[in-house]
Amino acid sequence: MGEATCALPSAHPLTWDRGGGGARRPPDGLISELKLAVPWGHIAAKAWGSHQSPPVLCLHGWLDNANSFDRIIPLLPKDFYYVAMDFGGHGLSSHYSPGFPYDHQNFVSEVRRVVAALKWNRFSLLGHSFGGTVGGMFSCIFPEMVDKLVLLDSSPFILESNELENMLTYKRRAIEHMLQVEASEKPSHVVSPEEMLQGFLKNNSHVGDECAKLLLQRGTTQVATGLLLNRDRRITRPEYYFNFISRELFVHSIRKLQARVLLIKATQGYYDVRRENDANMELMLFVTNSLRSILKERFQYVQVPGNHYVHMNQPQHTAGVISSFLLSKERIRAQL
């Protein structure tokens, strides 16, 4: 597939942005919106910089979209070509075809489709939360393609240790939810911009108001009576779609990595996919110790002040270390 650069509709100006100065101006340095063909429609993306520069693919978190990177990318080196994609069923990307389930591995295959469309043979990955787990799996399956992997409050895989008894239940609920949505004739819920914002903030306590508005700009569509969420209603709780793996498989997988890895952990971030065992940091310690032991000088671990959305709420807390990592050929000093 070749690269497609036909323009997508611009993110709509939400009601809360109209009062003083109209619609927001595009993010600094944004060059174009991309629309990349896939069998079920298209993957939407946005690009910053020159396509002749070293490429960096940016992967957003669960139920977020490419606007997740609007505040951090302008602070990163201009020497790179940044492309932030919307996963299928998110943002401005097409929903999967009826009957075709959302699954962790399918999101990994989307990355392979996107880089094929962009004609990239080797590139770096910047993934937040779920995007980091997608990038981690991709980097182990296609190790020769990934130069550097940046994990923002994320892990390259999700371990099964706290979830073993729940995994079959998750699979059942995912199937039942998909069938219920497909059988439902209930129209999508239209709400006012303020209701949409408050509902988003209620379900995403780590996101500030301005960042929530930014995500909703790309994550909603304005209709005559209010706003509709763009995401596919078949997508629900993340644990229904993750691939949980054993510690043994985790160690085996990361031995395949050829990339240099930077893991940035927010001090008030998450330690558990369901966010119910966040006091237990043992799994994260296992992840970081394994990465350090196996990758040695190719692994860096940095803690930064902030919560799960630190890259949006306080992008300056992460921009410096990411910039040094992308630019440097040598190991940068970890900040603990």
Disulfide bonds with the S-S distance in Angstrom:
none
